Amino acid sequence: MMDIHKICNMNKRRKKTTLNKEETLSRLGERIRQLRISKGYTSYEYFAYEHNISRAQFGRYERGEDLRFSTLIKIIDAFDMTIEEFFSEGFD
C-alpha cells in the first residue's frame, strides 16, 4: 500500500489545468465567426440559412454562447473541415 504522503506529493507535482468555460466559448465563437467570414459570408444569417442551421442559434454561437457538440460538428462540417483543422488555430 502506498504511503498517503507520497500520494499527496504526487498530486502536488501534477500540473493542473482548468478550462475557463466563458473564455473557451468566446474563442469558439470567434473561430466560427472568422471561418464564416473567410468563406465569404458577410452575414451569419446567410451562412446559417444555406447550411440548415438555426440563424438565431448561429448568431448566439458566434457570440460565444453554449452549444451542443453535435451542433459544433455540423458547423465544422459546413466549413468543410475536420475537427483537427477547426481547432488548429486559436486553441493553444
Summary of the structure (lengths in Angstrom):
residues: 92
radius of gyration: 18.6
end to end distance: 38.5
largest distance: 62.5
contacts: 202
relative contact order: 0.14
helix: 62%
strand: 0%
